[in-house]
Amino acid sequence: MFSETVKVNLAEDAEARPVAVLVQKASQFECKVYIQSGDKKINAKSIMGMMSLGLMQDEEVTVSAEGDDAEKAVETLSKYLQNAK
Protein backbone atom coordinates (compact mmCIF):
# COMPACT_ATOMS: atom_id res chain seq x y z
CA MET A 1 0.00 0.00 0.00
CA PHE A 2 1.21 3.47 -0.87
CA SER A 3 -0.01 6.72 0.65
CA GLU A 4 0.80 10.41 0.73
CA THR A 5 -0.64 13.31 2.72
CA VAL A 6 -1.19 16.47 0.69
CA LYS A 7 -2.75 19.90 1.09
CA VAL A 8 -5.71 20.47 -1.24
CA ASN A 9 -5.31 23.43 -3.59
CA LEU A 10 -8.60 24.03 -5.42
CA ALA A 11 -9.64 27.02 -7.49
CA GLU A 12 -11.64 29.50 -5.39
CA ASP A 13 -14.77 29.01 -7.50
CA ALA A 14 -14.42 25.22 -7.55
CA GLU A 15 -17.60 23.22 -7.24
CA ALA A 16 -18.17 19.75 -8.68
CA ARG A 17 -15.77 19.89 -11.63
CA PRO A 18 -12.47 19.28 -9.76
CA VAL A 19 -14.03 16.34 -7.93
CA ALA A 20 -15.36 14.86 -11.19
CA VAL A 21 -11.89 15.16 -12.75
CA LEU A 22 -10.36 13.51 -9.67
CA VAL A 23 -12.78 10.57 -9.99
CA GLN A 24 -11.96 10.26 -13.72
CA LYS A 25 -8.24 10.20 -12.95
CA ALA A 26 -8.70 7.63 -10.17
CA SER A 27 -10.79 5.42 -12.45
CA GLN A 28 -7.90 5.10 -14.90
CA PHE A 29 -6.04 2.89 -12.44
CA GLU A 30 -6.61 -0.80 -11.72
CA CYS A 31 -5.78 -0.49 -8.02
CA LYS A 32 -8.10 0.49 -5.19
CA VAL A 33 -7.72 4.22 -4.48
CA TYR A 34 -8.92 6.12 -1.40
CA ILE A 35 -8.99 9.71 -0.18
CA GLN A 36 -9.09 10.14 3.58
CA SER A 37 -10.05 13.33 5.40
CA GLY A 38 -10.33 13.11 9.16
CA ASP A 39 -12.16 9.88 9.95
CA LYS A 40 -13.76 9.58 6.49
CA LYS A 41 -12.07 7.22 4.02
CA ILE A 42 -13.74 7.35 0.60
CA ASN A 43 -13.30 5.31 -2.57
CA ALA A 44 -11.77 7.86 -4.98
CA LYS A 45 -13.56 6.18 -7.90
CA SER A 46 -17.00 6.98 -6.44
CA ILE A 47 -18.39 10.34 -7.55
CA MET A 48 -21.08 10.32 -4.85
CA GLY A 49 -18.58 9.37 -2.17
CA MET A 50 -16.14 12.05 -3.24
CA MET A 51 -18.87 14.71 -3.36
CA SER A 52 -19.84 13.77 0.21
CA LEU A 53 -16.25 14.34 1.34
CA GLY A 54 -16.56 18.09 0.64
CA LEU A 55 -12.91 18.89 -0.03
CA MET A 56 -11.93 22.37 1.15
CA GLN A 57 -9.08 24.69 0.18
CA ASP A 58 -5.90 24.02 2.23
CA GLU A 59 -7.40 20.88 3.82
CA GLU A 60 -4.93 18.04 4.41
CA VAL A 61 -6.01 14.70 2.99
CA THR A 62 -4.31 11.35 2.60
CA VAL A 63 -4.29 9.66 -0.80
CA SER A 64 -3.76 5.91 -0.52
CA ALA A 65 -3.86 3.01 -2.95
CA GLU A 66 -3.29 -0.72 -3.01
CA GLY A 67 -2.72 -2.88 -6.06
CA ASP A 68 -0.48 -3.16 -9.11
CA ASP A 69 -0.35 0.51 -10.11
CA ALA A 70 -0.82 1.96 -6.61
CA GLU A 71 2.36 4.02 -6.55
CA LYS A 72 1.52 5.75 -9.85
CA ALA A 73 -2.09 6.35 -8.72
CA VAL A 74 -1.00 8.03 -5.48
CA GLU A 75 1.54 10.16 -7.34
CA THR A 76 -0.98 11.26 -10.01
CA LEU A 77 -3.85 12.04 -7.63
CA SER A 78 -1.62 13.79 -5.10
CA LYS A 79 -0.21 16.01 -7.80
CA TYR A 80 -3.72 16.80 -9.07
CA LEU A 81 -5.05 17.70 -5.60
CA GLN A 82 -2.13 20.06 -5.03
CA ASN A 83 -2.68 21.83 -8.37
CA ALA A 84 -6.39 21.57 -9.20
CA LYS A 85 -6.81 25.07 -10.61
Long-range contacts (C-beta under 8 A, 24 or more apart in sequence): 1-64, 1-65, 1-66, 1-70, 2-64, 2-65, 2-66, 2-70, 2-71, 2-73, 2-74, 3-62, 3-63, 3-64, 3-65, 3-74, 4-62, 4-63, 4-64, 4-74, 4-75, 4-78, 5-60, 5-61, 5-62, 5-63, 6-60, 6-61, 6-62, 6-63, 6-78, 6-81, 6-82, 7-58, 7-59, 7-60, 7-82, 8-55, 8-56, 8-57, 8-58, 8-59, 8-60, 8-61, 8-81, 8-82, 8-84, 9-57, 9-58, 9-81, 9-82, 9-83, 9-84, 9-85, 10-55, 10-56, 10-57, 10-84, 10-85, 11-84, 11-85, 12-57, 14-84, 16-51, 18-55, 18-84, 19-47, 19-50, 19-51, 19-55, 20-47, 21-80, 21-84, 22-50, 22-77, 22-80, 22-81, 22-84, 23-47, 23-50, 25-76, 25-77, 25-80, 26-73, 26-77, 29-65, 29-67, 29-69, 29-70, 29-72, 29-73, 29-76, 30-67, 30-68, 30-69, 31-65, 31-66, 31-67, 31-68, 31-69, 31-70, 31-73, 32-65, 32-66, 32-67, 33-63, 33-64, 33-65, 33-70, 33-73, 33-74, 33-77, 34-63, 34-64, 34-65, 35-61, 35-62, 35-63, 35-77, 36-61, 36-62, 36-64, 37-61, 37-62, 44-77, 55-81
